[in-house]
Amino acid sequence: MVVPHFGDYIAFKLDPVASLKYLKDAEVTKACEALKTTIYVSCVTHLFCFPLPGVEYISVSMTLASQGLPNGQPDHFILPDMAVPILPSNFNPLAQPPLNRTQPLPWPDCYHPTLTATHCHIRNDLIVGDPWLNPKYQTRTAFGELPLTRCGA
């Protein structure tokens, strides 16, 4: 994996076991293991942390993509024709122009529905830079030597 940038499209799967691991509940874990997962596509809008050594997950904000016009939620004033087409799709009931990507998506009939932004954590399988020493072992800072004290002093 490479570091996702603004505007990059990524494909991802949800990991229900890892998502609910914090509950420490064997019954929930067993139910999660039985779930079938699917692949989702989204466009990265923000990268909230950098994949540095020791960072287990990176945090991103993204907008989900759908295949076909979404149903909408008229009771919330969200209509299907508010979705933005993504090339190679170019149909929109209001003649809204499609997002013009450098390369069209490999799937037809894709849209960004209104209000589908989400925030998630992605496992960091890319490390940028060398592993850092634990601060208690460092003796120099940008301002010079750290003051060291002797035990019992």
Secondary structure as a PSIPRED ss2 file (coil, helix, strand):
# PSIPRED VFORMAT (PSIPRED V4.0)

   1 M C   1.000  0.000  0.000
   2 V C   1.000  0.000  0.000
   3 V C   1.000  0.000  0.000
   4 P C   1.000  0.000  0.000
   5 H C   1.000  0.000  0.000
   6 F C   1.000  0.000  0.000
   7 G C   1.000  0.000  0.000
   8 D C   1.000  0.000  0.000
   9 Y E   0.000  0.000  1.000
  10 I E   0.000  0.000  1.000
  11 A E   0.000  0.000  1.000
  12 F E   0.000  0.000  1.000
  13 K E   0.000  0.000  1.000
  14 L C   1.000  0.000  0.000
  15 D C   1.000  0.000  0.000
  16 P H   0.000  1.000  0.000
  17 V H   0.000  1.000  0.000
  18 A H   0.000  1.000  0.000
  19 S H   0.000  1.000  0.000
  20 L C   1.000  0.000  0.000
  21 K H   0.000  1.000  0.000
  22 Y H   0.000  1.000  0.000
  23 L H   0.000  1.000  0.000
  24 K C   1.000  0.000  0.000
  25 D C   1.000  0.000  0.000
  26 A H   0.000  1.000  0.000
  27 E H   0.000  1.000  0.000
  28 V H   0.000  1.000  0.000
  29 T H   0.000  1.000  0.000
  30 K H   0.000  1.000  0.000
  31 A H   0.000  1.000  0.000
  32 C H   0.000  1.000  0.000
  33 E H   0.000  1.000  0.000
  34 A H   0.000  1.000  0.000
  35 L C   1.000  0.000  0.000
  36 K C   1.000  0.000  0.000
  37 T C   1.000  0.000  0.000
  38 T C   1.000  0.000  0.000
  39 I E   0.000  0.000  1.000
  40 Y E   0.000  0.000  1.000
  41 V E   0.000  0.000  1.000
  42 S E   0.000  0.000  1.000
  43 C E   0.000  0.000  1.000
  44 V E   0.000  0.000  1.000
  45 T E   0.000  0.000  1.000
  46 H E   0.000  0.000  1.000
  47 L E   0.000  0.000  1.000
  48 F C   1.000  0.000  0.000
  49 C C   1.000  0.000  0.000
  50 F C   1.000  0.000  0.000
  51 P C   1.000  0.000  0.000
  52 L C   1.000  0.000  0.000
  53 P C   1.000  0.000  0.000
  54 G C   1.000  0.000  0.000
  55 V C   1.000  0.000  0.000
  56 E C   1.000  0.000  0.000
  57 Y E   0.000  0.000  1.000
  58 I E   0.000  0.000  1.000
  59 S E   0.000  0.000  1.000
  60 V E   0.000  0.000  1.000
  61 S E   0.000  0.000  1.000
  62 M E   0.000  0.000  1.000
  63 T E   0.000  0.000  1.000
  64 L E   0.000  0.000  1.000
  65 A C   1.000  0.000  0.000
  66 S E   0.000  0.000  1.000
  67 Q E   0.000  0.000  1.000
  68 G C   1.000  0.000  0.000
  69 L C   1.000  0.000  0.000
  70 P C   1.000  0.000  0.000
  71 N C   1.000  0.000  0.000
  72 G C   1.000  0.000  0.000
  73 Q E   0.000  0.000  1.000
  74 P H   0.000  1.000  0.000
  75 D H   0.000  1.000  0.000
  76 H H   0.000  1.000  0.000
  77 F C   1.000  0.000  0.000
  78 I E   0.000  0.000  1.000
  79 L C   1.000  0.000  0.000
  80 P H   0.000  1.000  0.000
  81 D H   0.000  1.000  0.000
  82 M H   0.000  1.000  0.000
  83 A C   1.000  0.000  0.000
  84 V E   0.000  0.000  1.000
  85 P E   0.000  0.000  1.000
  86 I E   0.000  0.000  1.000
  87 L C   1.000  0.000  0.000
  88 P C   1.000  0.000  0.000
  89 S C   1.000  0.000  0.000
  90 N C   1.000  0.000  0.000
  91 F C   1.000  0.000  0.000
  92 N C   1.000  0.000  0.000
  93 P C   1.000  0.000  0.000
  94 L C   1.000  0.000  0.000
  95 A C   1.000  0.000  0.000
  96 Q C   1.000  0.000  0.000
  97 P C   1.000  0.000  0.000
  98 P C   1.000  0.000  0.000
  99 L E   0.000  0.000  1.000
 100 N C   1.000  0.000  0.000
 101 R C   1.000  0.000  0.000
 102 T C   1.000  0.000  0.000
 103 Q C   1.000  0.000  0.000
 104 P C   1.000  0.000  0.000
 105 L C   1.000  0.000  0.000
 106 P C   1.000  0.000  0.000
 107 W C   1.000  0.000  0.000
 108 P C   1.000  0.000  0.000
 109 D C   1.000  0.000  0.000
 110 C E   0.000  0.000  1.000
 111 Y E   0.000  0.000  1.000
 112 H E   0.000  0.000  1.000
 113 P C   1.000  0.000  0.000
 114 T C   1.000  0.000  0.000
 115 L C   1.000  0.000  0.000
 116 T C   1.000  0.000  0.000
 117 A E   0.000  0.000  1.000
 118 T E   0.000  0.000  1.000
 119 H E   0.000  0.000  1.000
 120 C E   0.000  0.000  1.000
 121 H E   0.000  0.000  1.000
 122 I E   0.000  0.000  1.000
 123 R E   0.000  0.000  1.000
 124 N C   1.000  0.000  0.000
 125 D C   1.000  0.000  0.000
 126 L C   1.000  0.000  0.000
 127 I C   1.000  0.000  0.000
 128 V C   1.000  0.000  0.000
 129 G C   1.000  0.000  0.000
 130 D C   1.000  0.000  0.000
 131 P C   1.000  0.000  0.000
 132 W C   1.000  0.000  0.000
 133 L C   1.000  0.000  0.000
 134 N C   1.000  0.000  0.000
 135 P H   0.000  1.000  0.000
 136 K H   0.000  1.000  0.000
 137 Y H   0.000  1.000  0.000
 138 Q C   1.000  0.000  0.000
 139 T C   1.000  0.000  0.000
 140 R E   0.000  0.000  1.000
 141 T E   0.000  0.000  1.000
 142 A C   1.000  0.000  0.000
 143 F C   1.000  0.000  0.000
 144 G E   0.000  0.000  1.000
 145 E E   0.000  0.000  1.000
 146 L C   1.000  0.000  0.000
 147 P C   1.000  0.000  0.000
 148 L C   1.000  0.000  0.000
 149 T C   1.000  0.000  0.000
 150 R C   1.000  0.000  0.000
 151 C C   1.000  0.000  0.000
 152 G C   1.000  0.000  0.000
 153 A C   1.000  0.000  0.000
